[in-house]
Amino acid sequence: MNKGFELEKKYSAVIHQHGIPILMSSLLLREIGAGQVDLATMDYNKPVISLYEIKSHGHLSYRQKKRLNASAIFIGEILNCTVLKKLLVGKPFCDIKDKKV
């Protein structure tokens, strides 16, 4: 499993406990020239969507920022809501132990 996927998995377990998980088609976002979204949630009590970009380091390239902004604009217009962009860097603030199912 690659490092980025493992990091997304750990953050997902924490973030999805605090909002409604949203699944977006990376194919659609790429088709309109926007970027895929690592994680997304909607607040329980208000029409606010948070888009999370997860990085093992703190750097977003100009192109990544541009694509993330395009995704936020598109999603905000389609769902008629406020969209927040959040960058998560490094390991999650708490350890998540994988459970065997």
C-alpha positions, -999 to +999 in steps of 0.1 A: +000+000+000+015+034-009+023+061+016-004+085+004-032+060+004-022+049+040-023+085+051-057+091+035-070+060+052-059+072+086-073+107+082-106+093+067-112+073+099-110+105+120-126+131+097-156+110+087-167+108+124-173+146+124-193+151+092-213+134+065-188+117+041-192+128+005-180+107-025-171+126-056-162+112-090-126+119-098-134+112-135-160+140-136-137+164-117-108+157-141-131+160-171-140+196-162-103+204-155-106+203-117-087+181-094-097+150-075-105+154-038-088+133-012-116+135+014-148+155+016-175+159+043-206+180+048-214+195+082-243+179+100-261+211+108-253+235+080-247+236+042-209+236+044-187+212+026-150+207+036-126+195+010-094+180+024-061+177+006-038+153+024-001+156+021+028+139+038+046+172+034+032+207+035+036+218-001+009+222-027+021+232-062+005+260-081-013+235-104-026+216-074-040+247-058-056+257-091-073+223-095-085+223-059-100+258-063-117+246-095-132+216-076-144+238-047-161+263-071-177+235-091-190+217-060-202+249-044-222+258-075-237+224-080-247+219-043-254+256-036-233+257-005-201+271+011-170+251+004-139+252+027-105+239+015-083+223+041-048+210+039-038+182+063-001+176+066+017+146+081+002+120+104-033+124+119-035+141+154-043+107+169-033+071+160-059+049+144-055+012+150-067-009+121-093-034+132-097-068+116-133-074+104 
